[in-house]
């Protein structure tokens, strides 16, 4: 299975184009790294590929077919700041189960404690919330994961735990990962190949 973004162009206003004829592809058995300057448009690309932005030119496909943006979108985006993606009026069990209900083994693998399920998002740390975000993203219907700076705000031990669990799960379930990061050492360790955003974007 292959995810492709073909000739993607996008601008927030007519004066500044963020993406121009940008193309990238990712296979199910790959972990591809994407590096680039802050503000270059990487997060915008991630949102386009994950179906959050629709008013762009070009196309995003899986195995050559456009992705229907209904029911469950098979390209899941994990954001850098999980607290911004969660309803503060919901407790964590409802937030998690909105996507699906993971097995206890999987919750244990990602270090998610049962006691957290009855808490509000504001009662958990960034690392704890990110574990929920990742579990939400690896729904059984997920085919590709886009990880946008998912460990930047976390301590070194938590980074290792989260990435190890995510990579092992995705490899076991044939889920491709696009890892967006400013950390070349991290990408060198986890990725099959590293692409440089500014070399691909035709601005």
C-alpha positions as a Markdown table, in Angstrom:
| # | Residue | x | y | z |
|---|---|---|---|---|
| 1 | Unk | 0.0 | 0.0 | 0.0 |
| 2 | Unk | 1.3 | 3.5 | -0.9 |
| 3 | Unk | 0.3 | 6.9 | 0.3 |
| 4 | Unk | 1.1 | 9.7 | -2.2 |
| 5 | Unk | 0.8 | 13.5 | -2.1 |
| 6 | Unk | 1.0 | 14.6 | -5.7 |
| 7 | Unk | 1.8 | 18.2 | -6.8 |
| 8 | Unk | 0.4 | 19.8 | -3.7 |
| 9 | Unk | 0.1 | 23.6 | -3.8 |
| 10 | Unk | -1.5 | 25.7 | -1.1 |
| 11 | Unk | -1.6 | 29.2 | 0.2 |
| 12 | Unk | -3.3 | 30.9 | 3.2 |
| 13 | Unk | -3.5 | 34.1 | 1.2 |
| 14 | Unk | -2.7 | 35.2 | -2.4 |
| 15 | Unk | 0.5 | 36.9 | -1.3 |
| 16 | Unk | 2.3 | 33.9 | 0.1 |
| 17 | Unk | 2.3 | 30.4 | -1.2 |
| 18 | Unk | 3.2 | 27.8 | 1.4 |
| 19 | Unk | 3.4 | 24.8 | -0.8 |
| 20 | Unk | 4.0 | 24.6 | -4.5 |
| 21 | Unk | 4.0 | 21.4 | -6.6 |
| 22 | Unk | 5.1 | 19.4 | -3.5 |
| 23 | Unk | 5.2 | 15.6 | -3.9 |
| 24 | Unk | 6.0 | 12.9 | -1.5 |
| 25 | Unk | 5.2 | 9.1 | -1.2 |
| 26 | Unk | 5.3 | 6.6 | 1.6 |
| 27 | Unk | 4.8 | 2.8 | 1.6 |
| 28 | Unk | 3.2 | 0.8 | 4.4 |
| 29 | Unk | 6.5 | -0.9 | 5.3 |
| 30 | Unk | 8.4 | 2.4 | 5.6 |
| 31 | Unk | 9.3 | 5.0 | 8.1 |
| 32 | Unk | 10.2 | 8.2 | 6.2 |
| 33 | Unk | 11.6 | 11.3 | 8.0 |
| 34 | Unk | 10.8 | 14.8 | 6.9 |
| 35 | Unk | 13.0 | 17.7 | 8.1 |
| 36 | Unk | 12.6 | 21.4 | 7.4 |
| 37 | Unk | 12.8 | 24.9 | 8.8 |
| 38 | Unk | 10.2 | 26.2 | 11.3 |
| 39 | Unk | 7.3 | 27.9 | 9.4 |
| 40 | Unk | 8.2 | 26.3 | 6.1 |
| 41 | Unk | 4.9 | 24.5 | 5.7 |
| 42 | Unk | 5.6 | 21.0 | 7.1 |
| 43 | Unk | 2.6 | 21.1 | 9.4 |
| 44 | Unk | 0.3 | 22.4 | 6.7 |
| 45 | Unk | 1.4 | 19.5 | 4.5 |
| 46 | Unk | 0.6 | 17.1 | 7.4 |
| 47 | Unk | -2.9 | 18.5 | 7.7 |
| 48 | Unk | -3.5 | 18.2 | 4.0 |
| 49 | Unk | -2.3 | 14.6 | 3.9 |
| 50 | Unk | -4.5 | 13.7 | 6.9 |
| 51 | Unk | -7.6 | 15.3 | 5.5 |
| 52 | Unk | -7.8 | 18.4 | 7.8 |
| 53 | Unk | -7.3 | 20.9 | 4.9 |
| 54 | Unk | -9.3 | 20.3 | 1.6 |
| 55 | Unk | -8.9 | 23.6 | -0.3 |
| 56 | Unk | -5.6 | 22.7 | -2.0 |
| 57 | Unk | -4.5 | 21.8 | -5.5 |
| 58 | Unk | -3.1 | 18.5 | -6.3 |
| 59 | Unk | -4.2 | 15.2 | -4.8 |
| 60 | Unk | -3.6 | 12.8 | -2.0 |
| 61 | Unk | -4.1 | 9.1 | -2.8 |
| 62 | Unk | -3.7 | 5.6 | -1.4 |
| 63 | Unk | -2.7 | 3.1 | -4.1 |
| 64 | Unk | -3.8 | 5.6 | -6.8 |
| 65 | Unk | -7.3 | 6.3 | -5.4 |
| 66 | Unk | -8.5 | 9.4 | -3.7 |
| 67 | Unk | -9.3 | 9.0 | 0.0 |
| 68 | Unk | -12.9 | 9.5 | 0.9 |
| 69 | Unk | -13.1 | 11.9 | 3.9 |
| 70 | Unk | -15.9 | 10.2 | 5.8 |
| 71 | Unk | -16.4 | 7.7 | 8.5 |
| 72 | Unk | -12.7 | 7.0 | 9.5 |
| 73 | Unk | -9.8 | 8.6 | 7.7 |
| 74 | Unk | -7.0 | 6.1 | 7.2 |
| 75 | Unk | -4.2 | 8.7 | 7.4 |
| 76 | Unk | -4.0 | 9.7 | 11.1 |
| 77 | Unk | -2.1 | 12.8 | 12.2 |
| 78 | Unk | -0.5 | 13.0 | 15.7 |
| 79 | Unk | 0.1 | 16.6 | 16.7 |
| 80 | Unk | 2.9 | 18.1 | 18.7 |
| 81 | Unk | 0.6 | 19.6 | 21.3 |
| 82 | Unk | -2.0 | 16.9 | 22.3 |
| 83 | Unk | -3.8 | 19.2 | 24.7 |
| 84 | Unk | -5.0 | 21.3 | 21.8 |
| 85 | Unk | -6.7 | 18.3 | 20.2 |
| 86 | Unk | -8.7 | 17.1 | 23.1 |
| 87 | Unk | -12.1 | 18.3 | 24.4 |
| 88 | Unk | -11.4 | 19.7 | 27.8 |
| 89 | Unk | -15.0 | 18.9 | 28.9 |
| 90 | Unk | -14.5 | 15.2 | 28.3 |
| 91 | Unk | -12.8 | 12.7 | 30.6 |
| 92 | Unk | -9.9 | 10.7 | 29.1 |
| 93 | Unk | -11.8 | 7.5 | 28.7 |
| 94 | Unk | -14.4 | 9.2 | 26.5 |
| 95 | Unk | -11.6 | 10.9 | 24.5 |
| 96 | Unk | -9.9 | 7.6 | 23.9 |
| 97 | Unk | -13.0 | 5.6 | 23.1 |
| 98 | Unk | -14.2 | 8.2 | 20.6 |
| 99 | Unk | -11.7 | 6.6 | 18.2 |
| 100 | Unk | -11.8 | 3.0 | 19.4 |
| 101 | Unk | -11.2 | 0.9 | 22.5 |
| 102 | Unk | -7.7 | -0.5 | 22.6 |
| 103 | Unk | -6.9 | -3.7 | 24.4 |
| 104 | Unk | -5.4 | -3.7 | 27.9 |
| 105 | Unk | -2.2 | -5.1 | 26.4 |
| 106 | Unk | -1.9 | -2.2 | 24.0 |
| 107 | Unk | -2.6 | 0.3 | 26.7 |
| 108 | Unk | 0.1 | -1.3 | 28.8 |
| 109 | Unk | 2.5 | -1.2 | 25.9 |
| 110 | Unk | 2.1 | 2.5 | 25.6 |
| 111 | Unk | 2.3 | 3.0 | 29.4 |
| 112 | Unk | -1.3 | 4.2 | 29.7 |
| 113 | Unk | -2.5 | 3.8 | 33.3 |
| 114 | Unk | -6.1 | 2.9 | 34.0 |
| 115 | Unk | -6.3 | 5.6 | 36.7 |
| 116 | Unk | -5.8 | 8.2 | 34.0 |
| 117 | Unk | -9.1 | 7.3 | 32.2 |
| 118 | Unk | -11.2 | 9.0 | 34.9 |
| 119 | Unk | -9.2 | 12.3 | 34.7 |
| 120 | Unk | -9.7 | 15.4 | 32.7 |
| 121 | Unk | -7.1 | 16.4 | 30.1 |
| 122 | Unk | -5.9 | 19.3 | 32.3 |
| 123 | Unk | -5.0 | 16.8 | 35.0 |
| 124 | Unk | -2.4 | 15.0 | 32.9 |
| 125 | Unk | 1.1 | 15.9 | 31.7 |
| 126 | Unk | 2.0 | 16.4 | 28.0 |
| 127 | Unk | 3.7 | 13.0 | 27.9 |
| 128 | Unk | 0.6 | 11.3 | 29.3 |
| 129 | Unk | -1.7 | 13.1 | 26.9 |
| 130 | Unk | 0.5 | 12.1 | 24.0 |
| 131 | Unk | 0.2 | 8.5 | 24.8 |
| 132 | Unk | -3.6 | 8.9 | 24.5 |
| 133 | Unk | -3.1 | 10.7 | 21.2 |
| 134 | Unk | -1.0 | 7.9 | 19.8 |
| 135 | Unk | -3.5 | 5.2 | 20.9 |
| 136 | Unk | -6.3 | 7.2 | 19.3 |
| 137 | Unk | -4.4 | 7.4 | 16.1 |
| 138 | Unk | -3.6 | 3.7 | 15.7 |
| 139 | Unk | -7.2 | 2.6 | 15.3 |
| 140 | Unk | -7.4 | -0.8 | 13.5 |
| 141 | Unk | -8.6 | 1.1 | 10.3 |
| 142 | Unk | -5.4 | 3.3 | 10.2 |
| 143 | Unk | -3.1 | 2.6 | 7.3 |
| 144 | Unk | -0.6 | 5.5 | 7.7 |
| 145 | Unk | 0.5 | 7.6 | 10.7 |
| 146 | Unk | 1.9 | 11.2 | 10.3 |
| 147 | Unk | 3.8 | 12.1 | 13.5 |
| 148 | Unk | 4.4 | 15.9 | 13.5 |
| 149 | Unk | 7.0 | 16.7 | 16.1 |
| 150 | Unk | 5.3 | 14.3 | 18.5 |
| 151 | Unk | 8.2 | 14.0 | 21.0 |
| 152 | Unk | 9.7 | 17.5 | 20.9 |
| 153 | Unk | 8.2 | 18.6 | 24.2 |
| 154 | Unk | 9.0 | 15.4 | 26.1 |
| 155 | Unk | 11.9 | 14.2 | 28.2 |
| 156 | Unk | 14.4 | 11.8 | 26.7 |
| 157 | Unk | 13.1 | 8.7 | 28.5 |
| 158 | Unk | 9.5 | 9.4 | 27.4 |
| 159 | Unk | 10.6 | 10.0 | 23.9 |
| 160 | Unk | 12.3 | 6.6 | 23.7 |
| 161 | Unk | 9.3 | 4.8 | 25.2 |
| 162 | Unk | 6.8 | 6.4 | 22.9 |
| 163 | Unk | 8.7 | 6.0 | 19.7 |
| 164 | Unk | 9.7 | 2.4 | 20.5 |
| 165 | Unk | 6.0 | 1.5 | 21.2 |
| 166 | Unk | 4.7 | 3.3 | 18.1 |
| 167 | Unk | 7.3 | 1.8 | 15.7 |
| 168 | Unk | 6.9 | -1.7 | 17.0 |
| 169 | Unk | 3.1 | -1.5 | 16.6 |
| 170 | Unk | 3.2 | 0.0 | 13.1 |
| 171 | Unk | 5.7 | -2.5 | 11.8 |
| 172 | Unk | 3.6 | -5.4 | 13.2 |
| 173 | Unk | 0.5 | -4.0 | 11.6 |
| 174 | Unk | 2.0 | -2.8 | 8.3 |
| 175 | Unk | 1.3 | 0.9 | 9.0 |
| 176 | Unk | 3.6 | 3.4 | 7.3 |
| 177 | Unk | 5.0 | 6.4 | 9.3 |
| 178 | Unk | 5.9 | 9.9 | 8.2 |
| 179 | Unk | 8.0 | 11.3 | 11.0 |
| 180 | Unk | 8.3 | 15.1 | 10.9 |
| 181 | Unk | 11.1 | 16.4 | 13.2 |
| 182 | Unk | 13.8 | 19.0 | 13.7 |
| 183 | Unk | 15.9 | 16.3 | 15.4 |
| 184 | Unk | 18.3 | 14.8 | 12.8 |
| 185 | Unk | 19.7 | 12.3 | 15.4 |
| 186 | Unk | 16.2 | 11.0 | 16.1 |
| 187 | Unk | 15.4 | 10.6 | 12.4 |
| 188 | Unk | 18.7 | 8.9 | 11.8 |
| 189 | Unk | 17.9 | 6.2 | 14.3 |
| 190 | Unk | 14.2 | 5.5 | 13.4 |
| 191 | Unk | 13.9 | 6.2 | 9.7 |
| 192 | Unk | 14.5 | 4.2 | 6.5 |
| 193 | Unk | 15.1 | 7.5 | 4.6 |
| 194 | Unk | 15.1 | 11.2 | 5.4 |
| 195 | Unk | 13.7 | 13.9 | 3.1 |
| 196 | Unk | 14.5 | 17.6 | 3.3 |
| 197 | Unk | 11.4 | 19.7 | 3.0 |
| 198 | Unk | 13.0 | 22.7 | 1.4 |
| 199 | Unk | 14.6 | 20.6 | -1.4 |
| 200 | Unk | 11.1 | 19.2 | -2.3 |
| 201 | Unk | 9.0 | 22.3 | -2.1 |
| 202 | Unk | 9.3 | 24.2 | -5.4 |
| 203 | Unk | 8.9 | 27.7 | -4.1 |
